[in-house]
Amino acid sequence: MNFLAHLYLSGDNEEIIVGNFIADHVKGNSIFKFSKGIQNGIILHREIDTFTDNHPIFIESKSRLAGKYRKYAGVIVDMFYDHFLSANWKMYSEQSLEEFTRRIHDVIIKRYPILPHKSQQFIAYMNKFNWLKGYGTIGGLSRALKGMANRTPFESKMEHAVEDLTNNYEIFKKEFQDFFPEVVEHSDEYRKTILH
């Protein structure tokens, strides 16, 4: 799961939203610098990642890309799944994607001073280039993958991954549609556990 799915799976609790957003930039004991609510969001993010990485549908999606992209295959599938969520947003939310994006931005910006530096950079780029909505188009997804490829220390070939998506579009879409309700249910249950 990438940014859009993680934020969607956060529910309405603002601290969980913030924690989920910053989780990849919080390492080791630095989690304890944050409030309990934000810690819960970080923990939720990690639980979603573990659930996703071990799910047979996600593994199947990843295996289709592993020969070409090796360790980056999972990252690419995360992006593909965000694409399907963005492109089919009305199936999953009564709130428009524009309203959702605006609300998420406002929640995170309120806590801007406490965000890790990388998270501060990400929220600025995410807002400026409208990443969450952009994921829903092939062009927007392609730009995001090219940006990620430019930031990786080794050659990833991620900039070519849109070709793999378009060549197997319906297969990846079906896998996302089968997988996503399960991660939604798991996240809902896990949020209840950490909140109570």
Beta strands, then each sheet from edge to edge (+ up, - down):
end
